[in-house]
Amino acid sequence: MRVLVIGATGHVGTYLVPRLVEAGHDVVTISRGTAKPYTENHAWASVDQRQMDRAAMERVGDFGPAVREVKADIVIDMICFTLESAEQLVTALSGHVGHFLHTGTIWTHGHASAVPTLEEAPKSPFGDYGTQKADIETYLLQQARLRGFPATIIHPGHIVGPGWAPLNPAGNFNLQVFSTLARGETLALPNFGLETVHHVHADDVAAMFMDAIANWNASIGESFHAVSEQALTLRGYAESMSRWFGHEPKLTFAPFDAWAQHQTAEDAEATWEHIARSPNCSIAKAGRLLGFAPRYQSLQAVQESVGWLVGQGRIKT
């Protein structure tokens, strides 16, 4: 089948596009610039790679029709962040696509009332990103269930893999946190370190997209979490990474406000954004309906990424 991937050179697209090619699909990609995938793969040589400025084209109403003109059987949208953007694509593609897959986020849940959180749990998103993504999910599911639009939503957790910095045990992206653990030094964590983060390897997210495509009847009109089997507490994460680096953990704890005084504003804000949500999501639905089973546990995924960063000299041991 002909498959169009919008935003194909990012974290997940790096793994998804080769999977699609190897499965025998005719793959077209759309990206804004000329960014390269995070890892090289010979499969990209057979991909029809096109450039489009989505934001500029959406402002004049041209993006949806341009996507329709590709005449894809399957459209995978990796980079839709507003309801208006989703509405433009649905309007253009209704009656012209066999399967539409949207990349959401586990942040659509906001605060959880019970864990592990199910896809069907009542949602209380906060912040622009989570709220917009929740609005898109509601809209796409309504279009699927009321009008037959063939939509599937996949909600990744904190995506990791070689080529970029993973969310660290302090709940932000400062690589110094890993360097501190690598040197056996003391790491300060907010509160008691019991808030949670839920990682997923980018290739496992790609695998779920493939599973959703392969199980069309089961995936249409549904949302799925794409995460590892278990979330990590900040404390457990830090302790495990300390031992991975060959040291016994040395951790201190302080109430968030006191802890934040010793961090940059950017790091403190990133940590708050993550621990305020403390995701811990179930993948039982994806396992039951799609046969999904992640290859990576959270720590395995993180350690592969951190190992790459150490090799690049970006984490000092």
N, C-alpha and C positions, 0 to 999 in steps of 0.2 A: 504494500500500500504506500501511497504518497503521504509523507509525514512532514509537517512544518513545525519547527521549534523556534519560538520567539525568545530571544535572549539566550542563545545557545552556548556562548563561550564562558559562562559563569561556572560556579562550583559544581552544580548538578549536571549541567549540559556537557561538561568535560567528559563525564562518564556515560551520560544518556545517549548522546549522538553516536558514539561507537557501538553501543548496544543495539541501537536501531538499525544501523548499517549492517552489522553482523547478523541481525535477524532477517535481513533481506529486504528491508524497506528502502524506498526511494526518498532520501532525506533532503529537505531544503531548510536552511537556517536564515534567520534574520537577526542582525545585531546592529547597534547604532554605529560602532566604530570598527576598528580592525584588531581588536583584542584577540590574543591567542588563547586557546584552552590551557588549563593549568598543567596538564600533562600531554605529551605528544602521543598520537595514535595514528597509524597508517590509514585507518578508516576515514579520516577527515578528507583524504584525497578525492573520495567519490562524492563528497557532499556539495550541493549547490549552495554556496554561501553568498548571501545578499546583504547589502547595507541599507538601512532605513532609519531615519530619525523619528522614532515613534511619537515623541512629545510634539514635535513640530507638525507632523502629519495629522495627529489627532486634533490639533487646534483648528485645522481647516477641514476636518472630517474625511481625510484621505486614507487614514491607516486601515480602517476596516475593509473598505473596498480593495485596497492593495493586497491585504491578506486573502480575501476571497479569490482574487485573481490567480493566486498560486494554485488553486484547485486541489487543495490537500484533502485527503480522506480523514486525516487526524491532525488536529492543531493542538500543540502543547505550548501554553503561555507561561513562561517562567518569570515574567517581569511586569505583572499587572498590579498596580498599587492603589487605584481609585475606582470607585463605583462607576463613574462616567466612562472611564477607559474600558471597563468590562462591558458596559452597555453598548458601546460602539461596536465592539467585536461581535457580541451576540446578535445585534441587529443586522450586521453585515453577513454573518455566517449562518443564520437560521435557514434551514432547508438546503444548506450547501456544504455541510460537514457531517461526517459520521460519528466523530468522537471529539470532544473538546475537553482538554485537561488543564486545570488551573492550579498554579502553585500558591497555596495559602501559607499559614503559619500557625503553630500551636499558641501563639500569642492572642489568637481570637478568643481564647477562653478567659483571659484576664485572671482574676482570682478563682482558684479552685475551691470547691466546698467538700469534695471527696476525691481521694486518689487511690489507684491511678485513675485519671480523668478519662471518661468515655467521650467519643465524638458527640453523642447526643446530650451531654450534660448541659444544663442551662448556662448561658455565657454572660459574662460581665466584663467585656473588654474595656481597656482604658488606654489612653494615648492614641495619637493619630494613626500610627501604623496598624496596631491591633484592631482599632475600631473600623478603619477603612476595609481591612481584610475581612472582618466579620460581616460588614455590609455586603461585600462582594459575594461571600459564601451564601448568605441568605438569598440574595438575588439569583445566583446561579442555580441553587437548589429549587427555588420557585419556578424558574424557567424550565428546569428539567421535569419537575413533577406536575406542573400545570400546563405546560405548552410543549412538552416532549423534546426540549433542547437537550442534546446528548452530553451533558456536563458531568465531570468528575472533579472533585477537589482533593488535593493531597497536601496535608499540613506537615511540613518538616519541622524538626526540632532545631537545635543549634548545630548547623552543618559544619563538619570538619573533614580534613583530608590533606594530603600533601599539597603545598603551594600557598597556604595562607595560615594565619594565626588562629588557633582555636580559642573558644571561650575558656578562660583559665579558672583555677580554683578560687580566685577572689571575685569571680563573676564579671570580669572585664577582659579586655584584649591586650593588656600590657604584657609584653614578653618578659619583662623583668621579673614577673612573678615566677615563671618557670626557671629563670636563671637563679633566683633566690633558692628555690628548692634544689636545683642541680648542684649548688655549692654547699648544701647542707646548712644554710643559714635559717634564721627564724622568720617565719611568714606570719603576718598579722591578718586575721580574718574578721569580718563583721559579725556582730552578735555572737551566737554560739556555733556558727558554721553549719547550722542544720537546715538552711534553705537549700533548695534543690535546683539543679540544672539538668537538662535532658538532651544529650548529644545524639547525633546520627552521622554516619559516614556518608559522604556525597554519593558514593556508589550504591549504598543501600536505598537512598532516595530514588536514584535512577532505576534500580531494580523494582521498586514499587510502581513507578510509572509503567514499566514493562508488564508487570503483573496486572495492572488495571486495564491496559490495552488488550492483554490476552484474555481477560475475563470481562468482556464488554457488558454482558447482561447483568453481572453482579455489581459492576462499578458505576453504571449510569445512575445519576441522581443521588450519589452518596459522597460522603467525606471520609477521609482516612488519615490517621496520624502516621507519619513516617519518622519513627524514632527507634533508638535501641531498645532492648528488652527492659532495661531498668535505668531510672534516673540516678544521679549521684548527689549526695550532700556535698556542700563545699568542703566540709571537714574530711569526709571520706575520700574525696577527690584529691585533696592536698596530701593526705597521708599516703595514699597509694602512689602518687607521683613522686613523693619523697623517697619511698622505698624503691621505686623504679630507677631512680637516679643513684641508688646505693646508700641512702642515708635513713636514719631513724627520724621521724617527723619532729620538727620543732615549731610549734604553733602557739600563737597568742590570740586572744579574743577581746573585743571591745564593742560596746554598743555602737550601732551604725554611725550616729552623729560624731562620736568621739573618733571612731576609726576613720571616717571620711576627712577629718581635719588633717590627716597625714597623707592624703592622696591628692592627685591632681583633680581638678573639677571634672575633667572628662572621664577619668577612671571611676570616680565616685558616682557620677551620674549613670554610667554604664552598669555598674554594680547594682545600683538601686533599681534600674529598669529590669534587671534579670531576677533579683531576689524578691522584688515586689510581686512577681508572678510565680516564681518557684514552680515551674512546670514539672509534672510527673504524669505522663500520658500513657494510656493503654494502646497496645497494638493488637488486641484480641480480635477486633472487627476485621482488620486487614488480613490477619491470619485465617480467619474463618471464611471470608468471602473471596479473598484473592490468593490464598495460599502463601502470603508473604511471611518470610522469616529472615530477619537481618543477619548478615554474616558477621557483623562487628558488634561487640559489646562497647559501651561508652568508652571505657579505658583503652581498649584496643584501638579504637578509631583515633582517640586523642594521641596515643603514644606513637602511632604511625605518623601523624602530623608533626608532633614535637620532634621525633627522630629526624624528619626531613629538615626542620628548622635548625636543629643542632648541626646537621651536616652542612647547612648553608652558612653557619657561623652567626646566625641571628639569635641564638640562645647560648649564652656563655656558661660553660660548665667549669 
